[in-house]
Amino acid sequence: MSLIESSYGLLTTEPETDYVHHIALFAALLCACIVIGHLLEESRWMNESITALAIGLGTGFIILLTSRGTNSHVLEFKQEFFFIYLLPPIIFNAGFQVKKKRFFQNFTTITLFGAIGTLISFAIISFGATRLFPKLGISYLVMKDYLALGAIFSATDSVCTLQVLNQEETPLLYSLVFGEGVVNDATSVVLFNALTKFDLSDMNTFVALKFAGNFLSLFVLSTFLGVLVGLLCSFIIRTLYFGRDSTDREVSLMILMAYLSYVLAEVFGLSGILTVFFCGIVMSHYAWHNVTINSQVTTKHAFATMSFIAEIFIFMYVGMDALDVEKWKFVKDSPTKSFGASALLLGLIMVGRACFVFPISIVSNLMTKPANNKIEFKQQVTVWWAGLMRGAVSVALAYKKFTGSDEQHMEPANALLTTSTIIIVLFTTVVFGLLTKPIINFLFPKSSHVDHTQSSSPKSIMMPLLGHRLDVEPETGDDETTLEAATNLQMVFTNPANTIHYYWRKFDDAFMRPVFGGRGFISYVTGTRDVALT
């Protein structure tokens, strides 16, 4: 294997010139995904994820025919490639682009959906698989495989979901689905990592408690490391002010330190996905406001671009991998097992999601005082449906668990679970992705959920999300006046999320921003106030 192959994770025995040609073809296919996706942008049905899957399937089918049934890939990658190169930009951008005000104003509901809901879904999928798989004749899986399946299929595809939602048309839904998606991804990956590093062969109460402690410590330490690296980057940029000499340096520093947070987490045995997510949140809150306006525009679009390319790369590769001969030859004698397992897992996904979306929505409505912030039943149905899609995170976790390293050969059990994952990702992305927008249009006619007279105003988008009398920008001081007029006890019980946000803003303004910068700080170097884009 050549140096390039070992460095980039390309698995091929062909001469170097051949796989260079394949890289060129793969790049051309990515360009085709972007162009076709743009042409179909106004389509009621299609989105880039479906386009990438379709192109991947078509390309894989052509290669399968030309290779006489021996191969379906333009290129073949190690499973580490997805975790080292593709997932970090996707997750970092999710944290970097998160609307922090909306995220934290709806923090309680989002956390219930994204963290508690993920654990409920994990438990239902794992338990259901242990009981129902043997009825399909699949009895060669161990407990760790069942638990891994629960973690893999608990991860929703937030990016694919958001492509079929419109932030202006469905602001509350967009906020909940986006917030749940990013917390869900982080929780699923931390849960998966905890499972792979823990011996669950002899499960008892002590082992369960030890596993819970391991999960919580992994979650907390990964979060702390991400926050620490984000703050360090913010402090360096604010103190040295690279922008006065070169915007290239501050942009490069932000990109490299974002990736450094992920690598450090992997070195320390933590969750790189969770670390890079919180690093993105901290960088967007502090570091992004410390750089020049040119650098702000550059970094915002650079991170979004890398995430976009990585996303369509994964979907296109999944499309080609769906026709991989090596995986299917292990299940060719009993293809009904693979499709039966896929149908069973899909049913468990739907049941597991229903078991937490509707009860948690009821709890959230009981905790929410303003009537316009309550989650209506048709909104609950939309949240349940939109979160049924599975994508990049599920694929990467399945490849990591069941594909194995280069030295390991594909086993029948691993092949079955890998093909089942691919079938579910293809089915949910295409079928549910195609139906999501029509369902939203049916449940929410445009005349009833879009205020066209105010849709162009950024504040009108935030109105349903920020709460009663607290829906204005904190910088205006209105929320401070309202909160200071009430007693501390009243604030805690009437609107705990906004109360926490209020005290966090006071702490942030008094202690954090003077050290790490952020919106509105006075630069020690230039003596001018930050005028960052919003």
N, C-alpha and C positions, 0 to 999 in steps of 0.2 A: 504494500500500500504506500503510495507516494506521500510526501510531506503535505501537499495541498489536501489530499483526501483525509488524512488523519487530523488535520487542523480544522477543516470545515465539516467533517462528518459525512462526507460523500462516500457511499459504498458502491464501488464499481471495480471490475477487473479489466475494464477496457483501457486502451492507451489514453494518455493525457489529452491528446488532440480531440478524441472522440467525446469525452465528457465536457470539454470546453464548448464543443458544438451543442451539446445537450443543455448546458447552462444558457447559451444564447437562445435556444428554443424555449426554455423555461421562462426567461426574461420576456421573450416575445409573447408568450401566453399570458403572463401577468399584465403586459400592456393591453392585450386584447380584453382581459377582464375589466380593466379600467375604462376602456373606450366603450365596450358594449354596456357596461354598467351605467355609464353616463347617458348613453342613448336611451336606456330603459329607465332612467331616473324618474320620469313622470308616470311610469307604468303603475297601474293599480296593484299589480301582482308581484312584480320582480324586484329584487334588490341585489347588491353586489355579492352577497354570500351565495345566493342561489345561482347567480351567473358563474361564479368561480367553481362551484360544484359541478355545474353543467359542462363547463369547458374541461374540467379535470376528468369527468366521466367520458366525454367525447374523445379527448386525447388518449386516455387510457385504453379505450376501445380500439382506436386506430392502431396504437402501438401493439396491442394484443393480437390484432389481425396480422400486422406486418412481421411480428416476431413469431408467428405461428403458434400462439398460445403459450409462450414461455415467459413473457414479461409484459407489464402494463405501465411501467414507470419511465418517465424521461430521466429522472434522477432518483436515487434512493438514499435516504438519510438515516443516520443513527437516531435513536430516540432522544439522546442527549441534546441533539441539535434544536429540538423544539423548546426545551427548557432553557438552554443557554442563549439562544439567539432570537427566538420568536415570541415567547411569552413575556419576557421582561418589558419590551416596549409597549405591548398591549396593556399590561397591568399598570405600568407607570403612567401611561397616558390617561388611563381611567382615573387615577388619583390626581393627576395634574390638571385635568379638565373638569373635575368634579366641582359643581356649584356649591361651594362650602356653606353659603348662607342657607340655601334650601336643604342641603344635606343635614346640617345640624339643627335646623328648625324642625325637621321631620326625623330627627335622630332616633327617637324612641321607636317609632313605627318601623323605620328602616332597619334598625338593629334587631327588632323582633322578627321581621321577615328574613333578613340576611343571615343572622347568626342562629337564633333559636329555631327558625323555620328550616334552615339547612340541617341542623341536628335531628329534627323530627323526620324530615325527608330521608336522611341517612338511615335512621333506625328502621323506618318502615320498609325501605327498599332492601336493606340487608336482611331483616327478619323475614320478609316475604320471599326473598330469593332462597333462603335456607329451607323454607317449608315447601315451596312450589317447584324448585328446580329438580329435586329427585323424582317428582311425578312425571317429568319429561324424559327421565332416564339419564339425567345429568347428576351423577352421584360421586364424581371424582374430584370435586372441589373441596378445599379445606376452608375453615372458618375465616382465615385471613383473606381468601379470595372473595368471599361473600361481603366482608366488611369493606374491602377495596371497591367492590362494585357499588356499594352504597355511597361511598365518598365520590366516586367518579361520576355517577349519575345524579348526584345532588348538585353538581355545578351547572348552573344555567348559562346560557349564552347571552350576556347582556348587550353586546355589540349588535348581534343579529336582531335582537328584540327591538333595540332603539332605532334600527333602520326602518322599521314599519310603524313607529310612533312619531308624532310630530310635537315638538316642544311647545309650540304656540297653540295647537289645537287641543292637546291633552296635557296641560302643565302638571297637574297633580299626579297623573298616571306616569308621566315621564320621570318625575322626581322619584317616585316610589320604585319604579322598575329599574332606573339607573342606580339608585342608592342600594337597592337590594342586590342588584347584579354584582357590584364591586365588592360588597361585604360578603356576598355568597361565594364569589370566586376565592377570596382570601380564606374564608372559613373552610371551604372544601379542600383547598390545597394544604392548609395546616393540618386538617384532619387526616388527609391522605398520608402526609409525611409522618405524622405521629403513629399511624397504623403500620407503616413500613418499617419503622425503627423500633417497634415494640413487639415482644413475644406474647401472642395471644392464644397460644396452643392450649393453655390450661386456664380457662377463664373462671374467675371467682370474684367475690366482692372486693378483696384486697387488690387484685389485678385491675379490676375496673376502676377503683379509686386512684390507683397509681397511674393508670392510663389517662384519667381525667386531669390529674395533676400535671402530667407530661404535656397534655394538650394545652392547658392554660399557660404553663410556663413557656412553651414554644410560641404561643400567641403573644404573650406580653413581651418577651425578649425580642422577638422579631419586630414588633411594633416599636419598641424602644430604640433598636438599632436604626430603623428607618427614620425615625424622628431625629436621632442624633446626627446622622449623616446629612439630613436636610438642613438642620440648624448650622452644622459646620460649614456647609456650602454657602449658606446665607451670610454667615459671619465673615467668611473670607471675601466674598464679593462686595459686601458692604464696606469692609475695612480697607481693602486695597483698591476698590473702584477701578476695575480693569477697563471699563468703558471709556475712560478719558484717553487711553492709549490705543486700545484695540477691542472692538466688539467681538472679534473672533475668539479672543481668549475667554471672555466670560461665557459665551455660548458653549465653547468646548468644555469649560470647567463644569457647567451644569449637566451636559450630556454624560461626561465621563464619571462624575460623582454619582449621578443617578444609576449608572451601570455598576459602579463600585459598591453601592449599597447592596445590590443583588448578589454580587460575587462574595462580599464579606459574609453575608448571611449564609451562603452555601459553605464557605470555609469553616464557619463556626457551628455548622450543623443545624442552622435555623431555617425558617421558611423565607426563601428569597422573594417569593411572590408577595407575601404580606409586607416584608421590609420595603420593597421597591414601591408598593402602593402608598404606604404612609410617607415615604420619602417624597413621592410626587405631591401629596397634599401639602407637606411642609414647604417644599420648594415653591409651589404656586402661591403660598400665603406670604412667604418672606422673600426668598431669593429672586423670584420673578419680578418683584417690584423694586429690586435694588439695581437692576441692569437698565441700560438705555432703552428707549422706545424701539429702536431698530432691533435690538437683541430680544426684546419681548415678542415682537412679531415673528422673528426668526425661530425662537425656541418653541413658541406656541404651535407654529405650523410644522416645524421639524418633528416634534414629538408625535403630533397627530398623523403626519405622513408615514413615519416609521411604523406606528401602530396599524395604520390602514394597510400598508403593504404586507406586514406580517400576518394580518387577519386573512386577507384574500389568498396569501401563499398557503396557509394551513388548509383553507377550504378547498383550494384547487388540488393540493396534494392528497387530501382525503378522497376527493373524487377519483383520482387515479388509483389510490390504494384500495378503493372498493373493489377493483378488479384484479387485485394481486393474486396470482396463481398459487403461490406458496401457502397463503393462509387458507384459501378455499379448498385445497386438495386434502386437507385434514378433515374437512366436514362434508366432503362430497358424498360419502357413503350415507350420511344422515343429515341432509340439508334442512330437514324439518326441525332438527334440534336447534340450529342456529336461528332460524326465523321464529321458532317457538319461543326460544329464550329472549329474542328481541321483543316479541309481542308481550311477553310476560313482564319484562323490565319496563316497557313503555306503559303498561297498565299500572305498575307499581309507582312509576314516576308521576302519573296523573293522580293516583290516589294519595300518594305521599304529599303532593303539592296541595291538594284540596284539604288535607288534614291540618295544614297550618295556615293557609291563606285566609280561609273563612273564619276560623276561631280567632286568629290574631287580629283580623280586621274588626271583629266584634269588640275585643279588648281595647284596641286602639280607639274605637268610637266612644267607648265608655270613658276613656281617659281624655278625650278631646272635648273641650267646652264649646268653641265656636261651631255652629251647625254647618257652616260652609266648608269646614275642614274635615268633616266626617267622610269616611269612604263608603259610598253607596254600593248597593249590591251589584249593579251592573259594572261598577269600577272594580269590585272584587273579582268578578268573573273575568274581566279583561286582564287583571294582574295574574290570575291563575293561568289563563290561556297563554299570555305572552311569555311566561316563564317556563313553558313546557319545552322550548327549543334547547338543544344541546349543541355545543360547538367546540371551539379551540381548546378550552381547558379540559373538557372531557376527553377529547382525542389525545392530548398530550399526556394526561394521567394514564389513560389506557395503554398507550405505547410504552410509557415508562414501566408500568406494572407487568404487562403481558407480552410485550415484544421481546424483551431481554436484550442482552449484550450480543456483540458480534460472535462471541465464542459459543453462545448458547443456541441450540436449534429450537425452532418453533415446535412446541408441544401441542397435542390436540386440544387440551383444556384452554391453553393460551390462545390458540387459533380461534376457538369457538367464541371466547369472550371478546377478542379483538374484532372479529367479523360482526358480532352482535353490536358492539359499540359503533362501528361504521354504519351499520344498517339504521340504528336509531338516530345518529347524527344526520344521515342523508334524509331519512323520513321526516324528522321533526323540522329540519331546516327548510326543506322544500315544501312539504304539505302544510305544516303549521305556519311557516313563513308566508306562504301564498294566501292563507286564509285569515291571517291576523288582521290585516288592514280592512278587508271587507267586514269582518266581525266588529271592529271598532267603529266603522262607518254605520253599521246597522244599530249598534248599541248607543252610539252618540252621533245623531244626525248633526251636520255642520251648523244648522240653524240654532241648535240647542246648546252646543258646547264651544262655539267659537264666537268671540266678540270681535267682529271685523273692524269695529270702530276704534278698538284699543289694541289690536293684536300687534301693532308696530311698536308699541311702547314696552320697553324692557320691564318696567314696573308692573304693567298689567299681567305679565307672565308670572310674576312672583306673588301676586295678590292672593291666590288661593292657597299658597304654600307657607306664608310667613305668619299666619295667625291673626286673630282679631286684634285690631289697633296696634299690631306690631309688625305690619307688613311694609313699612317704609325702611329706607336705608338707615342703618345705625348712625351714619355720619351726620344725619340731619338733626339728631338729638331728640326726636319725637318719642322714640321708644324709651329713652332714659327718663323723660318727663313722665310718661305714663307709668313706668315701673316704680319710680321714686314716689309717686303719689299713693301707691299701695303699700301695705305692710309686707315684710319679708315672708310671713307665714301665708298671707293671701297669694303672693306670687308663686310660692312653691306648690300650693295645692291647685290653683286655677290654671297655671300654665308652666309646668316644671321645665319643659324644653327651652322655652324662651327665657326663663329665669336663669338657667345654667348658661345659656348663650350670653345673657346680659353681664353676668359676673365674669365670664371668660373674657369678654371684650374689655372690661375694666382692667383685669389682670394683664391682658395682652398689651393694652395701650400703656400701662404703667411700667411693666418690667420687660416684656419680650421685644416689642418693636424698637425701643431705644437701643437695644443690643444687636438685634438681628435684622432690623429694618422692616420694610413692608410698606403698604400703601400709606402715604401721608407723612412719612418720616422726613426729618431734615438731615440731608447728607453732610457729614463732617468734612468731606472733601470739597464739595462744590458750594455748600451753604444754601442749596436750593431745595425746595420741597419736591418730592416725587410726584410726577403727574402721569402715573401709569395708565395705560389703556385698561378699560374694564370690559 
